[in-house]
Amino acid sequence: MFESLSGRLQDVFKTLRGETRLTPEAIEAALREIRLALLEADVNFKVVKAFVDRVRDRAMGQDVLRSLSPSQQVIKIVRDEMLGLFGDAQGGLQPTTKRPRVVLLLGLQGAGKTTTAGKLGKWLTKQGRHPMLVSTDVKRPAAIQQLNVVGQQAALRVYDPPAEMDPVARAKGALSEAANLGFDVLIIDSAGRLHIDDQLMDELVAIKTSTDPSDLLYVADAMTGQDAIKSAGEFNHRVGVTGVVLTKLDGDARGGAALSVVSVVGVPIAFVGSGERLEDLEPFHPDRVVSRVLGMGDVLSLIEKAEAAIDVEDAERLEEKIRANEFTLDDFRDQLKTIRKMGPLEQILGMIPGMGNMKALAANKPDEKQLSRVEAIISSMTPEERRKQHIINGSRRKRIAKGSGTTVEDVNRLLKQFVQMQKMLKSLGGMAGLAGGGGKKARRRAEQMLRSHR
């Protein structure tokens, strides 16, 4: 999402690094490029103006101009001011003593409210909570059925009395049932429209009055840019909004909505959605987003994804095998499956410091079909061949290619890459302990790095 903005800003910083001493002229030239980069990223023009003015005021200070490393100080100033755009609030749901806790999802039609309801329920389940879902969208065809399908996929209870088609009554009935059955969270998927109208607002206010929600989350499609911000502001004025959920961050949105929403609407970003899977929703972490925009990676999120995808005992066994130089094709196939669990490869690359802007690498990333082809080749081998790849001769390669529906060239390429990987892992021994003890150490180091940049 932030690829273009990240590239532009990093180009500005490279120019500053070439300066032995910063001059007011050099700073102004850099600020012009930063202003253009933000505007092209669809950041609200008032937000851009205030941001650039704050950076200028701090960058023109004598401590920066006379510093031996002025470019690093300017980067720190830009980072600090970007964090300032997001305010002090952290992502997720704010603490409350209400039980059941009511989360009312607001937004226009097509923003992704129903999918977000399922994702949020899935996230809450991982937090040890017991959510129930209900749809109050009685006018859009199949809206209620859509939530039932999403709830089934996420293994969540959905309140759906067939004869009840009054939105407020459905919400009140769901709240009563959640309390009676011991569910501690009720997620209300409200109706949407293609545009804001008085009837919709009156309906939402009535649902709010009858259920007293702890959270009113506006679900915004990041692809719509500043239009999403305007709609969020109107919903906040008419109904009240406590937080924003930005969806479709995995698309080609320019990032302006994320950088503008807190300043323009005055409410924090609670969650971000970055994929189609039910697992692709996470609390918003301003420091991690800013680090990725500035090319510093996002090691903490990478560690969290690895911890969620990798079993601790499996990781420890794998680490021992790598240290003993016993990494096999079976292990390689298991790691491919783990990578799929972590999410799209381009997202993983963007979290690695220095890798986020490697467009050429991203353009040549393996797709799902390529990964499936590799798995098919390995699965067509005998157990002995997977343990001892050096015994795979010409006739065996032909058999494996035929069994996997690939070519001998594909088999040769895989074996060559695997040998190279074995050599690399031998030199890096122990990196596989990410989800075990190694993961805890890596998390501590990453957190220390973040604190040192604040």
Secondary structure, DSSP 8 states (H G I E B T S, - for coil): --HHHHHHHHHHHHHHHT-SS--HHHHHHHHHHHHHHHHHTT--HHHHHHHHHHHHHHHTSHHHHT-SSHHHHHHHHHHHHHHHHT-S--SS------SSEEEEEE--TTS-HHHHHHHHHHHHHHTT--EEEEE---SSTTHHHHHHHHHHHTT-EEE--TT---HHHHHHHHHHHHHHHT-SEEEEE----SS--HHHHHHHHHHHHHH--SEEEEEEEGGGTHHHHHHHHHHHHHT--SEEEEE-TTSS--SHHHHHHHHHH---EEEEE-SSSTT-EEE--HHHHHHHHTT---HHHHHHHHHHHS-HHHHHHHHHHHHTT---HHHHHHHHHHHHHH--HHHHHHHSTTTTT-HHHHHT---HHHHHHHHHHHHTS-HHHHH-GGG--HHHHHHHHHHHT--HHHHHHHHHHHHHHHHHHHHTTTGGGGGTHHHHHHHHHHHHHHHHH-
